[in-house]
Amino acid sequence: MKQTFYKYQGTGNDFVMIDNRQQNFDKNNTKLVSLLCDRRFGIGADGLILLENHDTHDFKMVYYNADGNQSSMCGNGGRCLVAFAKKLGIISNKAVFEAIDGLHHATIEGDIVKLQMQNVDAVENHNSHIFLDTGSPHHVQFEASIDDFDIKTKGAKIRYGAPYNEAGSNVNFVWKESDTSFKVRTYERGVENETLSCGTGVAAVAIAMHYIGETEKKLITLQTQGGNLQVSFNIENGVYNNVWLIGPAKMVFQGEI
Ligand SMILES: N[C@@H](CCC[C@H](N)C(=O)O)C(=O)O
């Protein structure tokens, strides 16, 4: 049976989207997901997302990395899924959906999607880097210059090295532009390469920069290779809450497989 797919991107982090409300997609077929995400032999994407029915909320998000495995939360994917749910007529301007890390609230106006991320109550400050989980694990470290930098080689070394080893972490390299703006380049676990943007990654960078005192701002612009995102948050009793990831999410094309 033919299946319609949609291709979306959020600041260049791109996803194959499938409406799986009828449960037609072969969910345990790792090879199929990695083939669909393959940029030479498939559609090409950093990940694949299934939109499924939910008993009490608007929909459910099932996220796969480009390697074909289900993984932890994808912030840009979540924003794209909200735009997809609007296109399918499931929501109008607001959504509440369940992802692997719990419930997410979101709003959409034009192509700007605001997605609430999980609270962060633990930030590890190791002198050379910061580690935190914003729905996915993120290693954050400063670099003197990140424009001319081998992200794939340096990111892979950290991702596969101690203490992360096989389970891995996403790796973000940061350069401070000002109190309100940081440049970020991310090596993504499960894609095993640099992606043009990572939503949970920029949320991690914004919180990490606030935590180590690089900024006192609570609305921060993150410049990624694929465009700008904003992250806002509050902090109460050491817990970062009300964390919002804000930016564009756009449909690119649709087709049949
Ligand atoms: N691109 C994502 C992150 C996706 C998950 C990540 N690759 C992992 O497995 O940890 C985002 O926008 O957050």
The ligand as a Gaussian input file, in Angstrom:
#p B3LYP/6-31G(d) Opt

LIG

0 1
 N       17.413000      17.394000      16.295000
 C       16.901000      17.221000      17.564000
 C       17.532000      16.267000      18.513000
 C       17.220000      14.830000      18.102000
 C       17.651000      13.791000      19.100000
 C       19.118000      13.534000      19.089000
 N       19.692000      13.264000      17.812000
 C       19.404000      12.403000      20.066000
 O       19.296000      11.226000      19.713000
 O       19.695000      12.712000      21.233000
 C       16.394000      18.491000      18.200000
 O       16.019000      19.400000      17.448000
 O       16.285000      18.562000      19.420000

